[in-house]
Every structure is written in C-alpha cells, then in structure tokens.
Amino acid sequence: MSSAMFAPFFSLRKAVKPYISHPIFVFGVVSASQWLDNINVSIVTSMVMQIQQKYDVPYPVATWTFSAFSLCYASFIMIFGRIGDIVGHHYMYIGGMFFLGIFNIIAASVQNIYVVIVFRALQGIAASATIPSSYALVSNLFTGRASHIAISVLTILMTTSFGLGSVLGGAFALTSIGYRGAFYLVGGISLLVAFLGALCVEPASVKGESLKDLDHIGVVIMLSGSLLLVTGLTEGGDTWKSPSAYVPIIFGVLLLFLFFAWELHIMRKLKRFDSVQLLIPMETWAIPNVVPNLLVNGIGYANIFSIMLLSVEVFEYVALNSPVIAGLKGLTSAVGLFVASILATLTFGKVPPKYVAIIATTVYLASSIVISRLGYSTESWWRYGLPGLAISGLCQCFITFFLFNSVIVSAPLEIEGVVSGMGMTCVQLFIAISSAGTSSIVGDVELGMTPEIQKRIMVKYRHAFYFVIAASALNVVLSLFIKDMGLGSLKEKREGKLMGSDTEDSSEMEVEVSKHVSHSSDSV
C-alpha cells in the first residue's frame, strides 16, 4: 500500500531526472542548506527587540528565540553526521530540510513566545542534520580539484550567509508581519529544497554499519554534555553568579571529558563492546592536524560572528540606526569573506596551510584591534568599522578554506559526515562561548537616547571587543602548533597511489597510512 501511495512521486522523479541530474544542479540543491541554516541562526539577531516588544517579555527571554536554535544546532550536528555515515546522507539531508520547513512554518503560525522558542529548538535539531550531510553529498558528486572547489563554495555560502540573515531579519522587523514573515519565507524555501532534493539527490555510499551497533552510551553522554554546556553558556550571558549558569557548565564539561575517556579508553578495555561502532571513529584522529585545525577554525568563526553581532548592536541600539542599516553595516565582513573566497579558491592546495594559518590569524588579531576602536558615528564606521570588518572577514575566509577544508578533503569518504560534524560542533560551541562572554560584558541592552547613555554603553561594547582581541591572540598561539604537512592531503596521496600504478600491493598502502597515523598522533 505504501508503494502505491508514493507511485506518483516515483513516476515524477523518473520523468524529470534527465533534466535535473546534472551535478551543478544537484550541487545547487545540496548547498542550499548552508545559507538557509545560517540565515536561520542570524535572522533573529535583528528581530530580538521586535519580538521583545510584541510579547512584552524581558530581553533575556526574547534572546532565547536565538539561543534555543543555536543550543540544539550545536549539540546534534556531530551525532547526525555519524548517523548519516551509517544510514545514508541523502536521507538525513532531505529529512532535515523537510522538518526545518515544517518547524519554521509552525513557529510563524503560533502566537506564544514560549511555543516559538520550543519550535526554534526543533528547527536547530532539523538544521543540524543537513550540514554534515551536505559536505558528504558534495564529496560524492565531485572528485579531485572539482571537489575542492565545490567544498570551497559551500564554505563561502556558510560564512557569508550570517551577514545576509541580519539584513533580512532587519527588513522583516520593519514590516507589520515582523519575524513571522521571515519564518514563513525560510520555511517555504526549505520545503522546496527538500522536494527538489528528493527528486535529484542520489543515495550516498555507506559503510554497511548498523545503527544498533552505534555507541549509544557515548551518544547520550556527548549529547547531554553539549546541551548542558551550551545552556550554561547561554545563561551566563545574563549573569555568571546564577546556579543556572555555572552548574550546567561544570556538569557539561565533566560529561564531555567522560565521553572522550569512554570512547578512547574505557570502552576499548571492555570485551562486550568490541563490536560497538564509535561515535567518533578512530580513523578520525589519524587525519593530519585535525585537532588544531578545528580549534583555530572554530575560534576564528566565533570571533567573526561576535564582531558582526557587536557591530550590528552598536549601530542599532547606540546609534539608533534602523535594523536594515545596522545589518548592512555588519554585512561588511561578509563582503570580505566573499572577496577573499576567490583568492582562497585559487590558492588552496598551492600554499602550505600552516603558514596561511599563522599569517591569517596574525592579521586577524590586528583587525580585531582596529574594530575595537569602533564608535557609533558614521565617520567611525568608515574609519574603523569598514576596514576592521572587511579584513577580519578576509582572514577568516582563508582560515576556513585552508584548515577546515583540509580536514574535510583529508578524511576518508565514509566518515566525512562525522568529521564535518565535528568541525561545525567546534564552531557552534565557540560561538556559544564567545556570545556568552560578550553578552555578560555588555549586560542589559538599552537604547542610546541621550549622549550620556551612548557613552556609557559604548564603554561596555569596547570591553566586549577586548574579549574578541584576547580570543584572536589565542588563535595566533594555537596556529603555531599546526604541523607542516606539505601541500598534499591524506586523501590526495591515497588517490594518487591508487591511480598512479595498478601494480602496487596492499601492504605498501598500509605502510603509507601507518606513517600518516604516526605523524598525526605526534601533531595531536
């Protein structure tokens, strides 16, 4: 009966497949998740005040329309990446986009702030299923240099869409329908993408593992730790003295340490778990520079997000610009990201990532110092805001291209989902840490109605920018620990051996892999 129910859809898929099966079209459908998910993250940042006024709730309550999405988005990405490696990333992608659309439409239809927050959390869960799947599906579409370019385009969409979301949210905040119009728009596009994905996305390769063999204990520990940690950091943005902030952080950190101890040591000593599949496969730790690369990329990403958010708040709350104008000024960093992406695409694979990381993080630190001098006048934006935002965006683009992309292209195809999930989990956790730090420094947001209030608020925002400077300095130090692995990635060397000679035996391949494992262990 179920087959008969879906027969019209299968007939339609067969009829249109010749017209929509081109890799470029499929790539366009798959890449839609990158900008839709990040727009969903940032679109609320320009509408928090409108939501607060509409429902007459305190500012911390209104900010949970943003925090609830980020909380679940950060906590579920790596888990869904691993599940996608097992069941197939095409199922995860299509299902995630479908439910993202449904939950957006429901959140737009209800008229209760707490119900909106619940469905924002469900949106975050749905969105987290699409990001690691999009990277894995793209790797199935292309090979070699084309694969690098495609992953680079995904990165462009991922980084630039944050600024676009702020502008879009600001535009809807000025309309009578407000945030609901933004949710309806994103929901409708998500359902369209899910439908197109079901028509054109082919099944991805899987390892033949079963979900029942997955490390369920590790999943529960990791998920619980992530949820508690991000919840505590979110609450800490209001006050660190409250038990609702420091208690979840303490237990979250302890659970995450327990997760790594469980998967790397405890479980391996228990014979009853010999057949259990790790949430993070051991092959992951053999990827060159996987730990420092993901840390530097995550911190850099969090810094660019905080710089954009603080800049938008300065012009919206202190300078009293409209949400659209404030969003456009904050969009400068996204422009820098886009421009730099062209240069990064041309140079990726031609310059050692280690030296790119050191130079980019150092210039990033300098741009953070420049942006810390930002004031609320238009002249100040031209002098400090425009160059500071543009240069920081340019530097982060190179960091993401050369570090995060290096990890992705070096990962075996069958674990790319969990690897990309790890990378995005790092990004979201550091965004939560940075948001909590800057929010606690700024404190309660008030409008700069008088020159005295404007000066008092700007002192707080300048101190928040100092927090970003400290994080940028930490990134410079971390970049020094990246090992110089040359120009070739592990995957490129493995593909080169396979294509270079049909006479090489498997023992030579094992020797080569073991060398990489030993080398990467030293780097970690």
C-alpha positions in Angstrom: 0.0 0.0 0.0 2.9 2.4 0.9 4.4 1.7 -2.6 1.2 2.6 -4.3 1.0 5.8 -2.2 4.3 7.1 -3.4 4.0 5.8 -7.0 3.1 9.2 -8.5 6.2 10.7 -6.9 8.5 7.9 -8.2 7.0 8.4 -11.7 7.6 12.2 -11.5 11.2 11.5 -10.3 11.8 9.2 -13.2 10.3 11.7 -15.7 12.3 14.8 -14.5 15.6 13.0 -13.7 17.2 13.6 -17.1 16.7 17.3 -16.7 17.8 17.8 -13.1 20.5 15.1 -12.6 23.4 17.4 -13.7 26.0 17.7 -10.9 25.8 21.5 -10.9 22.0 21.5 -10.4 22.3 18.8 -7.6 25.1 20.9 -6.0 22.9 23.9 -6.0 20.1 22.0 -4.2 22.5 20.5 -1.7 24.4 23.7 -1.0 21.1 25.5 -0.1 21.3 24.1 3.4 24.5 26.1 4.1 22.9 29.5 3.7 19.4 28.5 4.9 20.7 27.1 8.2 23.0 30.1 8.9 20.3 32.6 7.9 18.1 30.8 10.4 20.8 31.3 13.0 21.4 35.0 12.4 18.0 36.2 11.2 16.7 36.6 14.7 19.6 38.8 15.8 18.0 41.8 14.2 14.5 41.0 15.4 15.0 40.4 19.1 13.8 43.8 20.1 10.7 43.5 17.9 9.9 40.1 19.5 10.5 41.5 23.0 8.1 44.4 22.3 5.5 42.1 20.7 5.2 39.7 23.6 6.2 42.2 26.4 8.8 39.8 27.9 12.2 40.6 29.4 15.2 40.8 27.0 16.8 37.5 28.2 13.6 35.7 27.4 13.4 37.2 23.9 17.0 36.2 23.2 16.1 32.5 23.7 14.4 32.7 20.2 18.1 32.8 19.0 19.7 30.7 21.8 17.3 27.8 21.5 18.2 27.3 17.8 21.9 27.6 18.5 21.7 25.2 21.5 20.3 22.3 19.6 22.1 23.1 16.4 25.5 22.8 18.2 24.6 19.7 20.2 23.2 17.5 17.4 25.5 18.2 14.4 28.2 15.6 15.2 25.6 12.9 16.1 23.6 13.4 12.9 26.9 13.4 10.9 27.7 10.0 12.3 24.2 8.7 11.7 24.4 9.9 8.1 27.6 7.9 7.6 25.6 4.8 8.6 22.1 5.2 7.1 23.0 7.5 4.2 23.4 11.3 4.0 20.7 11.7 1.4 18.1 10.6 3.9 19.5 12.9 6.6 19.6 15.9 4.2 16.1 15.5 2.7 14.6 14.8 6.1 16.4 17.6 7.8 15.3 20.2 5.2 11.7 18.9 5.3 11.3 19.2 9.0 13.2 22.6 9.0 10.5 23.9 6.7 7.7 22.4 8.8 9.0 23.8 12.1 9.6 27.3 10.6 6.0 27.4 9.4 4.7 26.3 12.8 6.9 28.8 14.6 5.5 31.6 12.3 1.9 30.5 12.9 1.8 30.4 16.7 1.3 33.5 18.9 3.0 32.4 22.1 6.7 33.3 22.8 7.4 30.0 24.7 5.9 27.9 21.9 8.1 29.9 19.4 11.1 29.1 21.5 10.3 25.3 21.5 10.0 25.2 17.7 13.1 27.3 17.3 14.9 24.5 19.2 13.3 21.9 16.9 14.5 23.9 13.9 18.0 23.7 15.3 17.8 19.9 15.5 16.5 19.7 11.9 19.1 22.0 10.6 21.9 20.1 12.3 21.0 17.1 10.1 21.7 18.9 6.9 25.2 20.5 7.4 27.4 17.4 7.7 25.3 15.7 5.1 25.8 18.5 2.5 29.6 18.1 2.8 29.4 14.3 2.4 27.0 14.6 -0.6 29.2 17.1 -2.4 32.2 14.8 -1.9 30.1 12.1 -3.7 29.3 14.4 -6.6 32.9 15.6 -7.5 36.4 14.4 -7.3 39.9 15.9 -7.3 40.1 19.7 -7.9 36.4 20.0 -8.6 35.7 18.6 -5.2 38.0 21.2 -3.6 36.2 24.0 -5.4 32.8 22.6 -4.5 33.6 22.4 -0.8 35.1 25.9 -1.1 31.7 27.2 -2.5 29.9 25.5 0.5 32.3 27.4 2.8 31.5 30.7 1.1 27.8 30.1 1.5 28.3 29.1 5.1 30.3 32.2 6.1 28.6 34.9 4.1 25.0 34.0 4.9 25.4 35.2 8.6 25.5 38.8 7.4 22.7 38.2 4.9 20.5 36.9 7.7 21.0 40.0 9.8 19.9 42.2 6.9 16.9 40.0 6.0 15.8 40.0 9.7 16.2 43.7 9.9 14.0 44.2 6.8 11.2 42.0 8.2 11.5 43.7 11.6 10.3 46.9 9.9 7.1 45.2 8.4 3.8 44.6 10.1 4.2 40.8 10.0 7.6 41.0 11.6 9.6 37.9 12.4 6.7 35.7 11.3 7.3 36.7 7.7 10.9 35.7 7.9 10.0 32.3 9.3 7.4 31.8 6.6 9.9 32.6 3.9 12.6 30.3 5.2 10.1 27.5 5.8 8.7 27.7 2.3 12.2 27.7 0.7 13.2 24.7 3.0 10.3 22.6 1.8 11.0 23.5 -1.8 14.7 22.4 -1.3 13.6 19.2 0.4 11.3 18.4 -2.6 14.0 19.1 -5.1 16.4 17.0 -3.1 14.1 14.1 -3.1 13.9 14.3 -6.9 17.6 14.7 -7.8 19.9 13.7 -4.9 21.2 10.1 -5.4 21.8 7.8 -2.4 25.3 8.3 -0.8 27.7 5.4 -0.1 27.6 3.9 3.4 29.9 1.6 5.2 27.4 -1.2 5.9 27.2 -0.5 9.6 24.0 -0.6 11.6 22.6 2.0 14.0 22.0 -0.7 16.6 25.8 -1.2 16.7 26.5 2.6 17.3 27.9 3.6 20.7 24.6 4.6 22.2 26.1 5.3 25.6 28.7 7.6 24.1 25.9 9.4 22.1 23.9 10.0 25.4 27.0 11.3 27.2 28.1 13.6 24.4 24.7 15.0 23.8 24.0 15.6 27.5 27.4 17.3 27.9 26.9 19.5 24.8 23.3 20.5 25.8 24.4 21.4 29.4 27.5 23.3 28.3 25.7 25.4 25.7 22.8 26.0 28.1 25.1 27.2 30.8 27.0 29.5 28.5 23.7 31.0 27.2 22.5 31.6 30.8 26.0 33.0 31.6 25.4 35.8 29.1 23.0 37.3 31.7 24.8 36.5 35.0 27.6 34.1 35.9 26.6 34.2 39.5 23.4 32.2 38.9 23.5 28.4 39.5 21.6 28.1 36.2 24.8 29.2 34.5 27.7 27.7 36.3 26.1 24.3 37.3 25.3 23.3 33.7 28.8 24.4 32.6 30.5 22.3 35.2 28.5 19.2 34.5 28.7 19.7 30.8 32.5 19.9 30.8 32.7 16.8 33.0 30.4 14.8 30.7 32.4 15.8 27.6 35.6 14.7 29.3 33.8 11.5 30.3 32.8 11.0 26.7 36.3 11.1 25.3 37.6 8.9 28.2 34.8 6.4 27.4 35.4 6.2 23.7 39.2 6.4 23.7 40.0 4.2 26.8 37.2 2.7 28.9 35.1 1.1 26.2 38.1 -0.3 24.4 39.0 -2.3 27.5 35.6 -3.9 27.8 35.1 -7.0 25.6 31.3 -6.7 25.5 31.8 -3.5 23.5 34.2 -5.0 20.9 31.5 -4.9 18.1 30.2 -1.4 19.0 30.9 1.4 16.5 32.4 4.5 18.0 30.6 7.8 17.6 34.0 9.3 16.5 35.8 6.5 14.6 39.5 6.1 15.4 40.4 6.9 11.8 39.3 10.5 12.6 42.3 11.0 14.9 44.6 9.9 12.1 43.7 12.9 9.9 46.7 15.4 9.9 46.3 18.3 12.3 42.6 17.5 12.9 42.6 18.9 16.4 44.5 22.3 16.0 42.8 22.9 12.6 39.3 22.6 14.0 40.1 24.6 17.1 41.6 27.5 15.1 38.8 27.5 12.7 36.1 27.3 15.4 37.6 30.2 17.4 38.0 32.3 14.3 34.5 31.6 13.3 33.2 32.6 16.7 35.2 35.8 16.6 33.8 36.9 13.2 30.3 36.1 14.5 30.8 38.2 17.7 32.4 41.1 15.7 29.4 41.2 13.3 26.8 40.9 16.2 28.5 43.6 18.3 28.8 45.9 15.4 25.1 45.5 14.5 24.1 46.1 18.1 26.3 49.3 18.3 24.5 50.8 15.3 21.1 49.6 16.2 21.0 50.3 20.0 23.5 53.1 20.4 23.4 55.0 17.1 19.7 54.2 16.7 20.0 53.2 13.1 17.2 51.1 11.6 17.7 47.3 11.7 18.3 47.2 8.0 21.0 49.9 8.1 22.7 48.3 11.1 22.6 44.9 9.3 24.1 46.3 6.1 27.0 47.8 8.1 27.6 44.5 9.8 27.5 42.8 6.4 30.9 44.3 5.6 32.6 41.3 7.0 30.5 39.0 4.8 31.7 41.0 1.8 35.3 40.5 2.9 34.6 36.8 3.2 33.2 36.7 -0.4 36.0 38.6 -1.9 38.7 36.6 -0.2 37.0 33.3 -1.2 38.0 33.9 -4.8 41.7 34.3 -3.8 41.4 31.3 -1.4 39.9 29.1 -4.0 42.8 29.9 -6.4 45.5 29.3 -3.9 44.0 26.3 -1.9 46.3 23.4 -2.3 49.2 25.5 -3.5 50.3 27.1 -0.2 51.0 25.1 3.0 48.1 25.5 5.4 50.4 26.1 8.4 51.8 29.3 7.0 48.4 30.6 5.8 47.1 30.0 9.3 49.9 31.9 11.0 49.6 34.9 8.7 45.8 35.0 8.7 45.5 34.7 12.5 48.1 37.5 13.0 46.3 39.9 10.6 43.0 38.8 12.1 44.4 40.0 15.5 45.3 43.3 14.0 41.9 43.8 12.5 40.3 42.9 15.9 42.3 45.8 17.5 41.1 48.1 14.7 37.4 47.2 15.2 37.7 47.7 18.9 38.1 51.5 18.2 34.6 51.5 16.6 32.3 54.2 17.7 28.6 54.8 16.9 29.1 57.6 14.4 29.1 57.1 10.6 32.6 58.6 10.5 33.8 55.9 12.9 32.3 53.2 10.8 34.2 54.4 7.7 37.5 54.7 9.7 37.3 51.6 11.9 34.2 49.5 11.1 34.6 49.1 7.4 38.3 48.1 7.3 38.1 46.1 10.5 35.1 44.1 9.5 36.3 43.6 5.9 39.8 42.4 6.9 38.6 40.1 9.7 36.2 38.5 7.2 39.0 38.1 4.7 41.3 36.4 7.2 38.6 34.1 8.5 37.9 33.0 4.9 41.5 31.9 4.5 41.4 30.1 7.8 38.3 28.2 6.9 39.5 27.3 3.4 42.9 26.1 4.4 42.2 24.5 7.8 38.6 23.2 7.8 38.6 22.3 4.1 42.0 20.5 4.6 40.4 18.3 7.3 37.4 17.5 5.1 39.3 16.6 1.9 41.8 14.5 4.0 39.0 12.4 5.6 38.0 9.0 4.2 34.8 9.4 2.3 32.9 7.0 4.7 33.5 9.3 7.8 33.2 12.7 6.2 29.8 13.2 7.8 31.1 12.9 11.4 34.3 14.8 10.6 32.4 17.8 9.2 30.0 17.4 12.1 33.0 17.7 14.5 34.1 20.9 12.7 30.7 22.5 12.9 30.3 21.4 16.5 33.5 23.2 17.4 32.2 26.3 15.5 28.9 26.4 17.4 30.4 25.7 20.8 32.9 28.5 20.4 30.2 30.8 19.1 28.2 30.0 22.3 31.3 30.7 24.5 32.0 34.0 22.6 28.4 35.1 22.8 28.2 34.3 26.5 31.4 36.2 27.2 30.5 39.3 25.2 26.9 39.3 26.4 27.9 39.2 30.0 30.3 42.1 29.5 27.6 44.3 27.7 24.9 43.3 30.2 21.3 44.6 29.7 20.8 46.3 26.4 19.3 49.9 26.5 18.7 52.4 23.8 21.1 55.3 23.5 18.5 58.0 23.8 20.9 60.6 25.2 24.7 61.3 24.7 25.4 60.2 28.3 23.7 56.8 27.7 25.5 56.4 24.4 28.9 57.0 26.0 28.2 54.6 28.9 27.0 51.8 26.6 30.0 52.3 24.2 32.4 51.6 27.1 30.7 48.2 27.6 30.9 47.4 23.9 34.5 48.4 23.8 35.3 46.0 26.6 33.4 43.3 24.7 35.6 43.9 21.7 38.7 43.4 24.0 37.3 39.9 24.7 37.4 39.2 20.9 41.0 40.6 20.8 42.0 38.1 23.5 40.4 35.2 21.6 42.2 36.3 18.4 45.5 36.3 20.2 44.8 32.8 21.5 44.3 31.7 17.9 47.7 33.1 16.9 49.3 30.9 19.5 47.3 27.8 18.5 48.3 28.3 14.8 51.9 27.8 15.8 51.1 24.2 16.9 49.9 23.2 13.4 52.4 20.8 11.8 53.6 21.5 8.3 52.3 18.5 6.3 53.2 19.9 2.9 50.8 20.6 0.1 49.1 17.3 -0.4 46.3 16.0 1.8 46.0 12.4 3.0 43.1 11.8 0.6 45.1 13.2 -2.4 48.1 11.0 -1.6 45.8 7.9 -1.2 44.0 8.7 -4.5 47.4 9.3 -6.2 48.7 5.9 -5.1 45.6 4.2 -6.4 45.6 6.0 -9.8 49.4 6.1 -10.2 50.1 2.3 -10.5 47.9 -0.7 -10.7 50.9 -2.9 -9.6 51.2 -1.5 -6.0 50.1 -4.1 -3.5 48.0 -3.5 -0.4 51.0 -3.8 2.0 52.5 -0.7 0.6 49.3 1.2 1.2 49.2 0.0 4.8 52.7 1.3 5.3 51.8 4.7 3.9 48.7 5.0 6.1 50.6 4.0 9.2 53.1 6.7 8.6 50.3 9.3 8.5 48.7 7.9 11.6 52.1 8.1 13.5 52.7 11.6 12.1 49.2 12.9 13.1 49.5 11.3 16.5 52.6 13.4 17.1 50.9 16.5 15.9 47.9 16.0 18.2 
